[in-house]
Amino acid sequence: MKTQAVAPKTQPFGKEAFEKIENTIIRWLGNSGLFMNSRGTCIMIDPVLIGFDMPLLIDMPITPDNVPHLDSILITHCDNDHFSRETCKSLNAVCDTYHTTNYVAELMTEEQINGGIGHDIYDTFEINHIHVKLTPADHAWQNELKNQNRIFKFEDFCGFYISTPDGSIWIIGDSRLLDEQLNMPIPDAILFDFSDQSWHIGLDNAIKLANTYPDTNLILSHWGSINAPDLPAFNGDPKSLVGRVVNPERIRVLAPGESFELGRINNN
């Protein structure tokens, strides 16, 4: 029987995490979700807090009824482990805006999720003092399936490069490795997918990306959360990074809900 690496025990948080602070704190939400409070501006990226259709290995660190307010939710693409329709609907009353690709914004309209704003790749926008730029991602796996009624486009998938007064974090999104991803402005942190799967970055390319930015904090994602031992996309193991990532002390194996203070690395 196959076993999976499992994330550390969840550290729940509540309304206190949304209060105005003097720095930028990020919390991994499990799988590919992230919560950020940057000096009182609060956003979530790809949150799946309720309604997921596969068994979980973790407890969610927060439920929608404990979210007092969000300035925005950012969605990288339409897969249900990133775009949780149920989560977005449940947060609609407390979330000001949703930012995503043009295609996912259309899906939000169909789902009656108000506030969805679609963007092209490389578009930029502001959420109070936070600056966000869409970055490209290569993840159109649906086109390999038979009997699809839609051809998925490259621009239906994205990442987000987020700049705050305290530092930057790059949410790459699900993606095969692109040359452009090796030539980005150096981020202070990366939400780091190391899934060894053909429509994800793959372990070897994840190592290549990590060592291209040798001082950047690596917040591990897309692992240890979903009970699917036969699906490589959910089966990253932090042990696979040992001895291969330079400056290994920057590998951040966070528990869901655990806080991490975003700060500028020395060479930025």
N, C-alpha and C positions, 0 to 999 in steps of 0.2 A: 504493500500500500504506500502510495506516495505521500510524503509529508511536505508541509509548507513552512517557510519562515513566517513568524507571526510578529506583528508590531508589539512594542511594549504596552503594558496595561494603560488603558485610556485615563487621561487626566481631565475630568469634566470641568467646564467653565460655564459661567452664567452672565448675567447682565453687567456685572462689574467689569468684564473685559471690554465693554463698549464705551466706557467712560473716557473723558478727555485725559490724555496723558502727554508727557513731554518728550516722548520718543516714538519709535515704531516697533511694535511687537507683532510677530506673525505666529500663527498656530496651524499646524497640519491638522486637517479634518479627517484624515484617513483617505486611502486610495490617492486621488489626485486633487483633493479639495484643500483649500487654504483660506484662512481668515486673517485679515490684516487690520490692525488699528494703528493708523499713523497720525498721531497727535489729535486724536478724536475723530478723524475721518475713517469710517469703517467700511470695508469691502470684503466680499467673499469671491473666490474664484472656484468654479466647478464644484459647488457644494452638493453633496448627496447626503442629506440629513435624514430623510425618510423615504420609504417607498421603493427601495432598490429590489430588483427581482431575482437576486441571487443571495444565497446565505452568506453571512458575514462572519469574520473571525474577530471582530472588534465591536465594542460599543461606541456609538456616536458620542462625541464629547459635548454636543449641545443639540437640542431639538428646536424646531422652529418657534415653538411657543415661548422659548426663553430668549429669543432674539428681539431686542427692543427697537432697533433701527439699523438700517444699512444704507449708506450713501449709494452703493451700487453693487451689483453682482456681475462678474465677467464670466463668460462661457466660451471655451475654446472650440467646441464642436458638438455635434448632435448625438454622439454615442451616449447611451443612458447611464454610463458610469461617470459622465461629465455633465451632461445636460439632464438633470433630474427635473422632469416636468412637475412632479408632485412637490418637490422642495421649492421650486421657483413659485409655484402657485401659492403655496402656504406662506411664503414670505412677501407676496405681492403687496400686502397692505402696509408693510413696514420698510419696503425697499423703494428708493427714489427712482433708480434707473437700472437698466440691464444693458450691457455692452457686449457685442458678439459679432460674428460674421453676418453678412446680409442674409444668407440662407437660414441660419438659426433664428435670426430676427423674424423671418417669415413664419417659422414654426411657432415662435412665441405668440405671434398674432393669432394663428390658428388655435392655439391653446388658451387664448384670452388672458395672456400674461401681459399686463400693461407696462409700458415704459421701455420696451425693447428697442434698442438703437443698433442698426446694422452698419458695418464698416467694411471697407476694402482693406486688403493687406497693406501695411505701411501707414494706414491712417493713424492720426494721433488725436487724443482728446484729454481733457482735464477733469479730474474729480476733486474739487477744491484745490489743494496744493499738490495733489498727486498727478504726475504726468504719465500717460500710458501710450504705448505704441504697439500696434499689431505687428507681429512677426510671422513669417511664413512657416507652414508645417506641411509635411507630406504624409497623408494618412487616409487616402481614399480607398480603403480596403473593400468597401461595398461594391466597387466596380468588378470585383472578381466573382461575385455571386451571380447565380443564374436568375433569370426572370425579374431583374430589377426594373422598376418603372421610371427610374431616374438615373442619369449619369452624374456622378458626383464630381465636382470641380475642385481643382487645387485650392481655390480661394474659399472653399467651404470650411476650411480648417485653419486654425491660427494658434499662435502663442501671444503672450503679452509681456512686453518689457516695461516694468513699472519703476518709476523713479520717484523717490520721496526725499524730503529734506535730510533724512538720516542715512540714505543709501538706496541701492537699486536691487531689485530681484527680477529674475527672468523666469517666467512661466513658459516653458518651451511648448507645452502641449504634447499630445501623442504625435510622434513624427519619426519617420526615417531620418537619418542624418543628411543634412544639406550642407553644401560647402559654405553657404552664407552663415550658417550657425557656428562656424569656426572662425568667423571674422567679425564678431559683434563687439561693441563697446564692452569693456570688462565689467561684468556685473559683480555686485558684492555677494549675491547669493543666487543660486539656481534651484528651482524645484526640479529635482533630478530623477528622471525616469531611466531606469537601467534594465528594463524588461528585455529579455533575450527572445524577441519575437519579430517576425519579418516585417510587420507593419508598424513596429515600434523601432527604437533606435538600435536595438541589439546590444549585447553586453560589450563586445569589442569596441563598437563605435561610441558607446557611453563612456568607456575608459578614455578613448581618444578625445572626446569633448571635454571631459573632466580635466585632463592634463593640458588641454589648450588654455585653460583658465586656472593655473596652478594654485592660486591663492583664494579662489572663490569658494564660499561655503556651499556645500552640497546637501540640500535638504531632501532626503530620500522620499520618493513617492512611488505610487503605482505598485505597491508591494504590501504583503502582510495584512491585508484587510479583507479580501474576498475569498471565500472558501471555494476554490476552484483549482485543485491540485493538478488537473490535466491541462490547464490553460496557461501557457508560458507568459502571457501578458500580465498575469496577476502574481507571478511566482518569482520575482526578484528576491535575492537573498543577499543581505549586506556582506556576508562572508565572502561572496564572489569578488568583492572589491579589494579585499585584503592583499597587500603586496603589489597592487597594480595602479593604485591612485597615488600620485605624488602628494606629499603633505597630507597624510591620511587623517590627521587631527581635525581637518575641516569637514569630514564626513559626519553629518548630523542625523543620527538615528533617533528621531523624535517619537515620542508617544503621541497618539491622537490627542489634541488639546493642549499639549505641552507648549509653553511659551518660548520664543527665541527672539532675542533683541537684534534687529537689523542694524548693522553699523557699517561704516566704510572700511574696506580692507586697505592695507598699507600702500598698495601701488595705485590706488585710485585718486 
